[in-house]
Amino acid sequence: MKTANQHTILKAEQLSIGYKTKKKETVISDNINFELENGQLIGLVGANGIGKSTLLRTLISVQPKLSGNILLNNQALESISASKLATQLSIVLTEAITSKNLSVFELIALGRQPYTNWIGNLSNEDIRIVNNALAQVNIPDLKDKKCYELSDGQLQKVMIARALAQDTDIIILDEPTTHLDMYHKAYILKLLQKLTKDTKKTILFSSHEIDLAIQLCDKMIVMQKDSVVFDEPCNLISNGVFESLFPGDLIKFDNTSGCFRVKK
Ligand SMILES: Nc1ncnc2c1ncn2[C@@H]1O[C@H](COP(=O)(O)OP(=O)(O)OP(=O)(O)O)[C@@H](O)[C@H]1O
C-alpha cells in the first residue's frame, strides 16, 4: 500500500522489448510489469546478455518498445517531447565521455541545459544547483579539475552529480559500478541509496553486483530467461528467484547470507 507521499514515477505494463527490422522482430523479453515510486532505489539485475541494456534503452526512449506501455509520470513515454523528457528523466551511461577537456564544474553544469537559455548562460540559481550537486556527491574539492585528470570512481561521481543537476524525477544508470574496486562499488551504490532518501528521486540502475543490490535496494527487477520479476529483495530471496538466475554448476545462492558462493 502507498503512503500519502508516495506516487508512481515510471510504470511498465505488459512491456515487450527487443529489436525489429523490416523482415523480423526479435523479442528479447516480454510480459514486463513494474511500478517505480518516488524515493526508491531499484536495481536491475540478470545474467550477461539477458536484456538489461535493451530494457534501459527502451525506458530512456532511445529504442522503441515492441508492445505494451511505458508511463512516465502517468504519461505515455512516446508522447513526451525530447525537451520535456530532459526535465523528467536523466541518464548516466558508462561509455567514455567525449567532453573530458571540460572542468568538473562545467561538465556538471551541462545538466542544467534543459533549463538554460539558448546560449547556455547559467543563472545564479543554476550555479547554486551545480554547487549543491557537487556537495551531494561529496566532491566539492574536484570542482576545478579537468575531467581527464579524474579516476574512474571520481568520474562516476561527477556523472551522477550532472544527473542531479538536471533535477529530474528519475535517474537511470547503466552499470554505474563497472571498472570500480569493491570499496568504490559499495560507495557508489550506497551514495545512490542516500540520494533517493535525501532527494526523494527515483534511481534505477543496472548492475552485476547482485549481493550489494540485495542489501541496498528497495525493489529489484530481476531478468530471467522466461520471466521478469519485480519485488523487494527479501521476497525475491524467499521465492528462490536468485537460485535459478545462473547455471548451477559453479556458483550457488546462499539464502541465509544473501550472497552467491563458489562451489568447492
Ligand atoms: N542492436 C541490436 N540488434 C539486435 N540484437 C541486439 C542488439 N543489441 C543487443 N542485442 C541482443 O539483445 C540481447 C540482450 O542484450 P543486452 O545488451 O540488452 O543484454 P545485457 O543484459 O545488458 O547484457 P550484459 O550484462 O552482458 O551487458 C543479446 O542477445 C544481444 O545479442
The ligand as an ORCA input file, in Angstrom:
! r2SCAN-3c Opt
* xyz 0 1
  N      21.360     -3.718    -31.820
  C      20.993     -4.971    -31.575
  N      20.327     -5.697    -32.516
  C      19.940     -6.966    -32.279
  N      20.160     -7.629    -31.111
  C      20.821     -6.961    -30.159
  C      21.278     -5.616    -30.314
  N      21.907     -5.226    -29.166
  C      21.841     -6.285    -28.339
  N      21.192     -7.322    -28.926
  C      20.913     -8.641    -28.318
  O      19.977     -8.461    -27.263
  C      20.247     -9.379    -26.202
  C      20.329     -8.619    -24.891
  O      21.481     -7.772    -24.910
  P      21.702     -6.662    -23.784
  O      22.932     -5.909    -24.158
  O      20.452     -5.913    -23.581
  O      21.987     -7.596    -22.512
  P      22.560     -7.214    -21.085
  O      21.727     -7.948    -20.076
  O      22.656     -5.742    -20.938
  O      23.994     -7.866    -21.161
  P      25.369     -7.572    -20.357
  O      25.116     -7.886    -18.911
  O      26.313     -8.556    -20.966
  O      25.739     -6.141    -20.610
  C      21.531    -10.113    -26.574
  O      21.171    -11.372    -27.098
  C      22.143     -9.244    -27.652
  O      22.865    -10.009    -28.570
*
